[in-house]
């Protein structure tokens, strides 16, 4: 991690990384105030998770790295696939269909904007 950077990481979020990527593409390279506003009014299920994660990264930047909150922007944000929980759905004539409950690992990296 470079100087002037803060990050927050959420592991094993019970939502598909494909659904999270729709939301995180909206906030990449945006100032944190604008990113939080976008997440607050986004109707997607992943937006509340990502919003909490951005707030956590802001708190890390302020308290652990002593960065100026007003100069922060979303430098990196990515969602990787986590382990899949495999479940069985009973079907007709004794058959079983798989249900894949996907998880994801989400990371947010904030940095200070240069003047």
C-alpha positions as protocol buffer text, in pm:
chain_id: "A"
residue {
  index: 1
  type: UNK
  ca { x: 0 y: 0 z: 0 }
}
residue {
  index: 2
  type: UNK
  ca { x: 140 y: 338 z: -103 }
}
residue {
  index: 3
  type: UNK
  ca { x: 173 y: 643 z: 121 }
}
residue {
  index: 4
  type: UNK
  ca { x: -146 y: 850 z: 126 }
}
residue {
  index: 5
  type: UNK
  ca { x: -373 y: 550 z: 74 }
}
residue {
  index: 6
  type: UNK
  ca { x: -633 y: 386 z: 295 }
}
residue {
  index: 7
  type: UNK
  ca { x: -825 y: 68 z: 230 }
}
residue {
  index: 8
  type: UNK
  ca { x: -1113 y: -135 z: 365 }
}
residue {
  index: 9
  type: UNK
  ca { x: -1192 y: -496 z: 284 }
}
residue {
  index: 10
  type: UNK
  ca { x: -1510 y: -701 z: 320 }
}
residue {
  index: 11
  type: UNK
  ca { x: -1473 y: -1078 z: 292 }
}
residue {
  index: 12
  type: UNK
  ca { x: -1743 y: -1338 z: 235 }
}
residue {
  index: 13
  type: UNK
  ca { x: -2024 y: -1093 z: 151 }
}
residue {
  index: 14
  type: UNK
  ca { x: -2335 y: -1300 z: 71 }
}
residue {
  index: 15
  type: UNK
  ca { x: -2393 y: -1144 z: -269 }
}
residue {
  index: 16
  type: UNK
  ca { x: -2260 y: -1235 z: -609 }
}
residue {
  index: 17
  type: UNK
  ca { x: -1954 y: -1041 z: -725 }
}
residue {
  index: 18
  type: UNK
  ca { x: -2132 y: -987 z: -1057 }
}
residue {
  index: 19
  type: UNK
  ca { x: -2405 y: -788 z: -881 }
}
residue {
  index: 20
  type: UNK
  ca { x: -2149 y: -590 z: -678 }
}
residue {
  index: 21
  type: UNK
  ca { x: -1950 y: -494 z: -989 }
}
residue {
  index: 22
  type: UNK
  ca { x: -2253 y: -307 z: -1129 }
}
residue {
  index: 23
  type: UNK
  ca { x: -2249 y: -80 z: -822 }
}
residue {
  index: 24
  type: UNK
  ca { x: -1874 y: -34 z: -784 }
}
residue {
  index: 25
  type: UNK
  ca { x: -1838 y: 73 z: -1147 }
}
residue {
  index: 26
  type: UNK
  ca { x: -2054 y: 377 z: -1061 }
}
residue {
  index: 27
  type: UNK
  ca { x: -1814 y: 512 z: -794 }
}
residue {
  index: 28
  type: UNK
  ca { x: -1467 y: 438 z: -935 }
}
residue {
  index: 29
  type: UNK
  ca { x: -1243 y: 753 z: -955 }
}
residue {
  index: 30
  type: UNK
  ca { x: -1508 y: 973 z: -786 }
}
residue {
  index: 31
  type: UNK
  ca { x: -1456 y: 1196 z: -479 }
}
residue {
  index: 32
  type: UNK
  ca { x: -1581 y: 1024 z: -163 }
}
residue {
  index: 33
  type: UNK
  ca { x: -1867 y: 1270 z: -109 }
}
residue {
  index: 34
  type: UNK
  ca { x: -2002 y: 1209 z: -456 }
}
residue {
  index: 35
  type: UNK
  ca { x: -1947 y: 832 z: -423 }
}
residue {
  index: 36
  type: UNK
  ca { x: -2146 y: 820 z: -98 }
}
residue {
  index: 37
  type: UNK
  ca { x: -2430 y: 1019 z: -257 }
}
residue {
  index: 38
  type: UNK
  ca { x: -2442 y: 779 z: -553 }
}
residue {
  index: 39
  type: UNK
  ca { x: -2448 y: 477 z: -320 }
}
residue {
  index: 40
  type: UNK
  ca { x: -2714 y: 626 z: -93 }
}
residue {
  index: 41
  type: UNK
  ca { x: -2963 y: 668 z: -379 }
}
residue {
  index: 42
  type: UNK
  ca { x: -2877 y: 355 z: -576 }
}
residue {
  index: 43
  type: UNK
  ca { x: -3158 y: 95 z: -559 }
}
residue {
  index: 44
  type: UNK
  ca { x: -2922 y: -204 z: -582 }
}
residue {
  index: 45
  type: UNK
  ca { x: -2881 y: -447 z: -291 }
}
residue {
  index: 46
  type: UNK
  ca { x: -2501 y: -418 z: -302 }
}
residue {
  index: 47
  type: UNK
  ca { x: -2504 y: -39 z: -258 }
}
residue {
  index: 48
  type: UNK
  ca { x: -2559 y: -55 z: 119 }
}
residue {
  index: 49
  type: UNK
  ca { x: -2266 y: -297 z: 161 }
}
residue {
  index: 50
  type: UNK
  ca { x: -2035 y: -82 z: -52 }
}
residue {
  index: 51
  type: UNK
  ca { x: -2152 y: 234 z: 129 }
}
residue {
  index: 52
  type: UNK
  ca { x: -2055 y: 86 z: 466 }
}
residue {
  index: 53
  type: UNK
  ca { x: -1722 y: -19 z: 320 }
}
residue {
  index: 54
  type: UNK
  ca { x: -1647 y: 330 z: 184 }
}
residue {
  index: 55
  type: UNK
  ca { x: -1734 y: 480 z: 524 }
}
residue {
  index: 56
  type: UNK
  ca { x: -1498 y: 232 z: 688 }
}
residue {
  index: 57
  type: UNK
  ca { x: -1219 y: 327 z: 444 }
}
residue {
  index: 58
  type: UNK
  ca { x: -1281 y: 697 z: 520 }
}
residue {
  index: 59
  type: UNK
  ca { x: -1251 y: 626 z: 894 }
}
residue {
  index: 60
  type: UNK
  ca { x: -929 y: 430 z: 832 }
}
residue {
  index: 61
  type: UNK
  ca { x: -787 y: 719 z: 628 }
}
residue {
  index: 62
  type: UNK
  ca { x: -875 y: 974 z: 894 }
}
residue {
  index: 63
  type: UNK
  ca { x: -776 y: 783 z: 1208 }
}
residue {
  index: 64
  type: UNK
  ca { x: -496 y: 548 z: 1099 }
}
residue {
  index: 65
  type: UNK
  ca { x: -327 y: 735 z: 814 }
}
residue {
  index: 66
  type: UNK
  ca { x: -409 y: 1099 z: 911 }
}
residue {
  index: 67
  type: UNK
  ca { x: -532 y: 1191 z: 563 }
}
residue {
  index: 68
  type: UNK
  ca { x: -752 y: 1489 z: 475 }
}
residue {
  index: 69
  type: UNK
  ca { x: -1106 y: 1358 z: 419 }
}
residue {
  index: 70
  type: UNK
  ca { x: -1197 y: 1645 z: 185 }
}
residue {
  index: 71
  type: UNK
  ca { x: -922 y: 1545 z: -62 }
}
residue {
  index: 72
  type: UNK
  ca { x: -1005 y: 1172 z: -75 }
}
residue {
  index: 73
  type: UNK
  ca { x: -1126 y: 994 z: -386 }
}
residue {
  index: 74
  type: UNK
  ca { x: -1197 y: 630 z: -474 }
}
residue {
  index: 75
  type: UNK
  ca { x: -869 y: 520 z: -630 }
}
residue {
  index: 76
  type: UNK
  ca { x: -950 y: 148 z: -661 }
}
residue {
  index: 77
  type: UNK
  ca { x: -1256 y: -61 z: -593 }
}
residue {
  index: 78
  type: UNK
  ca { x: -1294 y: -423 z: -692 }
}
residue {
  index: 79
  type: UNK
  ca { x: -1500 y: -732 z: -611 }
}
residue {
  index: 80
  type: UNK
  ca { x: -1359 y: -1081 z: -644 }
}
residue {
  index: 81
  type: UNK
  ca { x: -1547 y: -1406 z: -628 }
}
residue {
  index: 82
  type: UNK
  ca { x: -1547 y: -1582 z: -292 }
}
residue {
  index: 83
  type: UNK
  ca { x: -1634 y: -1942 z: -209 }
}
residue {
  index: 84
  type: UNK
  ca { x: -1970 y: -2073 z: -328 }
}
residue {
  index: 85
  type: UNK
  ca { x: -2211 y: -2237 z: -84 }
}
residue {
  index: 86
  type: UNK
  ca { x: -2365 y: -2538 z: -254 }
}
residue {
  index: 87
  type: UNK
  ca { x: -2723 y: -2629 z: -165 }
}
residue {
  index: 88
  type: UNK
  ca { x: -2972 y: -2880 z: -306 }
}
residue {
  index: 89
  type: UNK
  ca { x: -3326 y: -2810 z: -425 }
}
residue {
  index: 90
  type: UNK
  ca { x: -3558 y: -3114 z: -435 }
}
residue {
  index: 91
  type: UNK
  ca { x: -3733 y: -3164 z: -769 }
}
residue {
  index: 92
  type: UNK
  ca { x: -3985 y: -3402 z: -919 }
}
residue {
  index: 93
  type: UNK
  ca { x: -3931 y: -3780 z: -924 }
}
residue {
  index: 94
  type: UNK
  ca { x: -3660 y: -3774 z: -657 }
}
residue {
  index: 95
  type: UNK
  ca { x: -3419 y: -3558 z: -851 }
}
residue {
  index: 96
  type: UNK
  ca { x: -3206 y: -3283 z: -696 }
}
residue {
  index: 97
  type: UNK
  ca { x: -3108 y: -2953 z: -856 }
}
residue {
  index: 98
  type: UNK
  ca { x: -2811 y: -2753 z: -730 }
}
residue {
  index: 99
  type: UNK
  ca { x: -2846 y: -2404 z: -586 }
}
residue {
  index: 100
  type: UNK
  ca { x: -2524 y: -2200 z: -587 }
}
residue {
  index: 101
  type: UNK
  ca { x: -2517 y: -1931 z: -319 }
}
residue {
  index: 102
  type: UNK
  ca { x: -2229 y: -1712 z: -428 }
}
residue {
  index: 103
  type: UNK
  ca { x: -2012 y: -1490 z: -208 }
}
residue {
  index: 104
  type: UNK
  ca { x: -1768 y: -1212 z: -288 }
}
residue {
  index: 105
  type: UNK
  ca { x: -1470 y: -1025 z: -144 }
}
residue {
  index: 106
  type: UNK
  ca { x: -1495 y: -647 z: -188 }
}
residue {
  index: 107
  type: UNK
  ca { x: -1203 y: -403 z: -150 }
}
residue {
  index: 108
  type: UNK
  ca { x: -1209 y: -21 z: -152 }
}
residue {
  index: 109
  type: UNK
  ca { x: -889 y: 186 z: -178 }
}
residue {
  index: 110
  type: UNK
  ca { x: -902 y: 562 z: -115 }
}
residue {
  index: 111
  type: UNK
  ca { x: -623 y: 808 z: -190 }
}
residue {
  index: 112
  type: UNK
  ca { x: -563 y: 1182 z: -156 }
}
residue {
  index: 113
  type: UNK
  ca { x: -607 y: 1386 z: -471 }
}
residue {
  index: 114
  type: UNK
  ca { x: -296 y: 1587 z: -562 }
}
residue {
  index: 115
  type: UNK
  ca { x: -338 y: 1963 z: -594 }
}
